[in-house]
């Protein structure tokens, strides 16, 4: 019989899943290491068990003891599994930005929860770091793993997660992408992968309001980088010992909004109900896709399950309250995404106007960019075309350059739609959104009216 002796033996050996629809516009192959298949529904099961077993081996955790940890929830769940099986008591300190679902699940597993304010410095006596430290000093026979500096954290991923990824990709992995919080996952996996192939690129995903990216690029711990953000599980206002910056090739910051919306997109397009950091991680790949090519094999690690975020990012009311679903926060790319797979229709300045008319009729469009020598030199709209024909029917045989207007303004994908709308006037009915060197998509006045109404 194939039977596990307890739930802890089921940790690890999570599946690798190809991403399809959501990754259609990304060069190469994008694979997801789906860590919610662990029994505690997150990657943190691996390091939680490792920290406990290493402490037991050192004699720091004795029978009947109490485990005390500051956690965003997932490490707490891994520790809860170990505590139940091994007979320990568990106390978790958590910041008040963590989801209610995480707290309720931990309480269901027997943990005692202390909720602490988010917007205080790490050294503040009420921070979740400080409260855990105080409790550990007050409670006899207790063990404080402190996952941020406990190197058993990254060792767990060096021993299990890294080898699994290497084996599952037959050693063909070229990029590893993961959100960075305590740093154990990225550092442990990076160490193993780079020992197998030093050319594997390691990309860490950071939040705006976190210190990691600037510290990695400049060596400066800039307190001005620290401000409140609501993405859970990634980014820090401290420098954990588990983060080995020498092993990380690049940090990419992702906004709270983009991470949340991409998490929802992963559910709808791939059937993967994931946590917030998963959306942030995939969004980072989108933002870095210019670094990839058709031979790239990208592995993104998805930390946890979306059931812990049902009351937040999967709740429309919660998202709207924060402006994440409000048109005031929509960007140009949000309006283009639905037709981004279609090529941009253009005409050349030397072609007869009749060609533009036929193109407008065939594709039912009212605006066309005009090019010459590969550059945008003008624009056409149906009002201008109609007036030209009314003035003289023979105008349809004239070159487009004779009747065209000025080129459409060019905007960036992240431009807010109200700022895009401000660039249009009665003679300018559209804008071009520039995604790359040769990738443009049109955003019409009609699109903007529909989005703002």
PyMOL commands that set and color helices and strands:
alter all, ss='L'
color gray80, all
select helices_A, chain A and resi 7-10+21-23+35-37+44-58+74-86+100-108+128-138+152-168+184-196+212-218+223-225+245-247+256-270+276-287+289-291+306-309+316-321+327-329+332-339+353-363+382-391+393-397+400-402+417-421+445-452
alter helices_A, ss='H'
color red, helices_A
select strands_A, chain A and resi 16-18+29-34+66-70+89-95+112-116+142-143+175-179+201-207+250-254+297-302+346-348+367-372+375-381+409-412+430-436+439-444
alter strands_A, ss='S'
color yellow, strands_A
deselect
rebuild
show_as cartoon
